[in-house]
Amino acid sequence: MVDSLADLEQRRTELLQAFSELQDLRPGCISGILRRCGKPTCHCAQPDDPGHGPTLRMTYKRDGKTISEALPSPAAVRKAEREINEFRKYEALSRSFVETNVKICQRRPLEEAGSPAQEKKRRRPSSRRSRGK
């Protein structure tokens, strides 16, 4: 389907409006961690025991480092899930926005070039050799 330039610009405006409607967001994922406490008499020390947990944690990257935050309550888990879902919406909107702008750039006509006298002349490199000391 070939969209006109006006249709694409309207789509871009709609995407910008959708960006402004996004709520709190952040990247990451939620995972459950099973751990062992290290006490030799604890049930988690048995070979077939899964350990303590699961403890829910949210993991994300910041400045190249992986950061893991504990999610201590069900309310914290729900809040993190909402923020992650909003971030996924942001990523989808961002991809659509870039695709739409690429199409706009491809369809927009070239601007009329000025006369050659108005264009700035390029300087030619010097034909002199530099003298090394």
C-alpha positions, 0 to 999 in steps of 0.5 A: 500500500502506497501512502501519500505524503499527507497520510504519512505526516498525519500518521507521524502526528498520531504517533507523536500524540501516542508518545505523549499519552504514555505513562511511567515506563522502564525497561527490564524483566521480572524473574523468580530467583531460587536461592540457598541460604548456606546453612548445612542443616537447612532443607535447601542444602538437600540435593533435590530441594529447589531452595528458598523462594522464589524471590521476584526480582526486576533486572535491567541494564544501566550504563552497561551494568546489569542491575537487579532490584528486589520486588518485595510485595505483590503491589511492587510486582504489579507496578513493575509489570505496568512500567515494563508493559508501557516500555514495550509500547514505547518501543513499538511506537518508536519503531513505527515512528522511525519507519514512518519518518523513513517513508516521509523522507523517501517521498518528500520531493527534492528542494529546488537547488539555487543557481550555480553562482549562489552555491558556495565554491569548494576550496581546492587543496593547496598544491604546495608541499608542506615542508617537514622539519 
